[in-house]
Amino acid sequence: MANPDNFSLQVSGMHCASCAGKVERSLQALDGVANASVNLATETAYIDLLPGQDRQQLAELAADAVRQAGYQPRLQ
């Protein structure tokens, strides 16, 4: 079962470390996100939430942020 304080997104369209960094910065800028890290090799973004945040709402905001950065998100 997933921890309610974190989630991950598959992110396609990244081709280099700069792409991964762009996605990471976009996610870290969201209110309610404690930390975000992106693994380019697995095309996965890992997002840790601040306590008391709505996981589903933040997941939707994260997906939108990834799209706005120019990549394709998919919740796991």
NORSULBEL-V50383 format. One record per residue. RES is the residue in one small letter. SS is DSSP state (~ for helix, > for strand, _ for the rest). PSI is psi in whole degrees, 0 to 359 (* if undefined). Layout:
RES;SS;PSI, RES;SS;PSI
This chain:
m;_;140, a;_;144, n;_;130, p;_;348, d;_;6, n;>;164, f;>;171, s;>;156, l;>;139, q;>;138, v;>;113, s;>;157, g;_;354, m;_;136, h;_;349, c;_;175, a;~;328, s;~;320, c;~;312, a;~;319, g;~;321, k;~;316, v;~;315, e;~;313, r;~;321, s;~;319, l;~;319, q;~;338, a;_;349, l;_;136, d;_;134, g;_;352, v;>;123, a;>;320, n;>;149, a;>;138, s;>;148, v;>;131, n;>;110, l;_;318, a;_;322, t;_;358, e;_;46, t;>;135, a;>;131, y;>;125, i;>;125, d;>;133, l;>;152, l;_;153, p;_;141, g;_;6, q;_;151, d;_;112, r;~;314, q;~;317, q;~;316, l;~;326, a;~;319, e;~;318, l;~;321, a;~;316, a;~;319, d;~;319, a;~;320, v;~;317, r;~;316, q;~;333, a;_;350, g;_;19, y;_;170, q;>;116, p;>;155, r;>;121, l;>;143, q;_;*
